Amino acid sequence: MKAFHKLHALRIQNDEKRAMMDTMAPRFDRLRDRHTNGVAPRAVSAFQLFQTPASLAARMVALADIRPHHSVLEPSAGLGRILSPILAARPDRVHACELDAALAGELFHTFPGVELSQGDFLEKHLGEFDRIVMNPPFHMRSDCKHVLHAAGHLAPAGVLVGLCLATRHREEAIRPLCDYWETIPAGTFRAEGTNVETALFRIRN
């Protein structure tokens, strides 16, 4: 009788594992084809890394109106979601800053033509740039600090395009500086691991 109960328990466990594997199968299929479908996993992680969706990054770069003679700064580069459309605009010079050493290493190998600074952007003074495009960290109102520090890097007639959390405090601190302000719906960053409502803005020097 004990043997029967043991076999029955094993069968239940096997059925549960089979059901779990069936559920996970689509994910495994995507990873199996990762070299052709663009979902290859990266061996990096970082606090507050919420990458800009590619379509939104493209909109930000279009709003910045980058020209071939421009110098461009991306002060919180992450894994380069904004850098890709910036480079597609073919500016004269691109500088990226990234706090996390592992992410900076990824950027170094992925974007060899980009000038790179590793460290806290708030502690850096990188000179003036014609265009700045940024998705700063949001934790503890860091976005306000990063935007104001970045604005100090704008060359005469420069343009800064960025994202911030859509809260009253951010609107009071940043919106008066802007000539463009758009609320981005909650859910835009869902695939990146967060569901917050953000604002897209532009500052002209």
Summary of the structure (lengths in Angstrom):
residues: 205
radius of gyration: 21.9
end to end distance: 82.8
largest distance: 86.1
contacts: 619
relative contact order: 0.13
helix: 44%
strand: 21%
